[in-house]
Amino acid sequence: MPDWKPEIKAHLAALNLDALREAEIVEELSQHLDDRFEEWISSGNSEEEARCLTLREINGTELLATTLKKIGGRRRSRSYVPAISNGSFMQNFFQDFRYGLRALARNPSFTAVAILTLALGIGANTAIFSVVNGVLLKPLPYRDPGQIVTILHNGTGPVNPADFLDWRAQNTSFERMAAAEFWGGTLTDSDRPEAVDGIRFGEGLFELLGVQPFLGRTFQADDYQPGHERVLVLSHSLWRRRFGANPSVIGQAVTLDTQTYNIIGVMPRDFRFTPFWATKSEMCAPLSLVDRANNRGGNSLRIFGRLKTGVTRTQAQTDMDGICKRLEQAYPDSNTGYVVRVDRLIDKTVGNVRLALMILLGAVVFVLLIACVNVANLLLVRAASREKEMAIRAALGAGRWRAVRQLLTESLLLACLASGVGLVFGFLGVHALKTFLAGSSSGFAVQLTRVHEIALDGPTLLFTLAITLLTGVIFGLVPAVRAARPDLQETLKESGRGSSAGRRSGNFRSVLIITEVALALIMLVAAGLLMRSFVRLAAIDPGFKPNNVLTMIVSLSGQQDFVGPKREAFYEQVLQKIEALPGVEAASAINHLPLAGDLWDRGISIQGRPLPPPGEGIGAVYRVSRPKYFSTMGIPLLSGRDFNNQDRSESPGVVIINEELAKREFPHENPVGKRITLDDPRKNPTWLTIAGVVKNSKQASWSGMVDNEMYLPWLQSRDFVDGIPRHFAGMTLVIRTAITPRTIIPSVQNVIWSLNKNAPLSSITTLEEVVSNAVWQQRFNLILIGLFAALALILASVGIYGVMAFTVAQRTQELGIRLALGAQRIDLIRLVVGQGMRLTLIGVVVGLAGAFAVTRLMATLLYQVKTHDAATFFGVALLLAGVAFLACWLPARRASQVDPIEALRCE
Amino acid sequence: MQSMRTAMRERELKKGSAELLILSLVQHQPRHGYEICKLIDVRSKGELHFNVASLYPLLYRLEDRGWIQGRWVEKAGQRRRRFYRLTAEGRKVLPLQQRGWLAFVEAVSRITGAEHA
């Protein structure tokens, strides 16, 4: 067969086509001429005649060159050879970009899998980062918030007015120090009375925070004077909800707890105070301490300070320690052992969730890394089939850096597409997280603080962009460098199967599998520990039966006509009528519901015992309940009796104590019949006889230890029968039902409002929700880490499967030879599975070591589970090995079904 | 003189119809250049004939417009060949070309027919 190529090239020479394009045209045309030549031969011509006739196809006319010329110019730009530099940087970039797009479009299944994998990782990162950013990183909405600190008893407890005034007078560290006190009342101006939480702002607090009102003004010096007219500043949300966002609300009078207040200001939309306590406050009024200036007993103030410029938190702490020492000497009775802690406001606000959020962020980074590893592996597989292409480019003079750039552009393009999809996942994720974090509508538990700050905003999008670029480089770089440096000789020498990919990328793929297994294992161990911890938490006995109990707070605050006998009759009738409702088994009331309500602590003295030294008295949680509270809640009475309607103010005082108090103070005797007092035993106290002992029930926290506790009958608690302030005038109803508790809410509301139409109902929830709110953070950690660990496991097993399937496909021929030489099919399975499992086991060992290091950080997130819990480590390793085995076995089985003849023919 | 006129006529005819011919031939299955060439020869009973110099520039032009797409296909025991198939865009263009051509032929035959009637 004659060689037509020189002839064709001669015709194309004038066109100055690029090398690859010209080579293609020459190949195509010479084939055509071959066919034509054979045709002439078969119709009886001699070789020479046939050659001449064939050449007439291209000779004798310049048509070919002239016509091609017209499109040649245009073709030049399209027939760009990737990885050959022929223009400016930007030109090259756009060429690479376009070529990359086409390369991805050519292989839609690869592109879809890669994009989906990365998008899961990027979406998870975007969602979790938006939480981290909103909760931890965004500055608090006050002027120079880093200088603001809280000064609290033991870092958490409230402070009394006299101590605060001394601190303010004596300190040298603070530019300003101000107090805040929880407060609230019932707004009764419209048809629907509403209980609203508020905070009383001490003098200088607004100035300390450095915020300006949205409308009107904040408090001035004379607003704090006793006898001055009552003024009110509204939050933006209350202003919108209750006053229809009406700007003329300034100067308007409202009725709060039957007293008239003048609205003087509305705060900006993003203003919230405080961020860590009383977070549902929606209004503020001035706090005057004039008549409490010498009170060292009533701890109700939260103290805030703004550090002077140049003063550190530690210096302020030292200053405060000195002041506390002096006060202890001056007032040993009240101040012995009294310790205060100065904390940054941001730490106080997010300190308890910081670790959990950082661990979550770590978890999603792991997921993203695993996704990157998977995609890197996909790219390697693809690169193996593109090795020849790369070799030809290199042979044509493409620089290595240029080729790397081309491949990296493709990776970045992939990452960008994935980040688009990832943002959609992220958006859905943020929405779901916010819904979850905002918690049920109960309003009881303060869930994650600053949830309102979580958003897919600028910083989050920047973060997404950054991780997108980073992932593009991470998963693209190694495959790019490898693919761009093909061993020319080897590649061109090898058969088309590209088995040269074997050793070099094989090693790299092994590293990928090991990495993937190790990362997944760390995630699974973390999830496993949290799960075991949660199982332990779920097994805790709260001391009461949370199922089928409806609870709500009913408040008579500010209703001066509903005191004494009238209030007594009100509760009596409310509970009777509720018990008469169909589906209700029992009803009672308590001042503070366990786990959800406030916790008051009172000192007690036992009759006949010597007075303890200052600072070493007995304290107990103080609760006030109506009869039948224990049976309604399902709290077992261990000895003695419950309260009844004969325990009235005129009859002898009684008290019921919990098991803990009985054990600690009456270890070897029966406490029933013994007497205690809440008063100073030296000053003609009122003695209360212990009427019964009940089983411990949870107090403030689900997993915390139970402290001493006592219950007093409501009828004998004058503050509760006659008190006007909200903390005395409100009770939490507990209603045990035989049916779904929430279904009786409307009839309970009707009962209450038929007896008092101004009684607001709030915090309507079930006891089960209260319990579930009490462990929201553990559940949150478990759900998210568990979710991400499951994702990691799936991605890792898909990754292992992918690598093994590819390896098997590459080794088909070798496996065929083995079979032909007499290997059994089971041997092949053992061979392939063995190879995969060897890598898996290395990954497991690396992962266990990593998990050992990483889980140490989780200690505070775990409950009664050691960070190095052997069962979890072992179980997870076994699970991962099992999944990996399956991922290896499937390709191995396929390998064993190779037809040796077919396999050999592939060559 | 006669042969030159024939050549001219052939070229004009080809110019108007060549694109349509190629698009029609690759409409249902991908074909390589030589196959297209032979099919035109056979189906026109030798009336129309393409050679390398006339066919391939046309193929490249159609490919350049995005109406057809060429792809190297390897078959066991054979050299690889470049097969052309109709693209989505080509699929849209083809009926327009067909209608245009029919309209042209009809117009021509109406005029020439009227002269003879």
Interface residues (C-beta under 8 A of the other chain):
Chain A: E24 I25 E28 L29 Q31 H32 L33 D35 R36 R56 E57 I58 T61 L63 L64 T67 L68 K70 I71 R74 R75 R78
Chain B: H32 G33 Y34 C37 N51 V52 A53 S54 Y56 P57 L58 Y60 R61 D64 R79 R81 R82
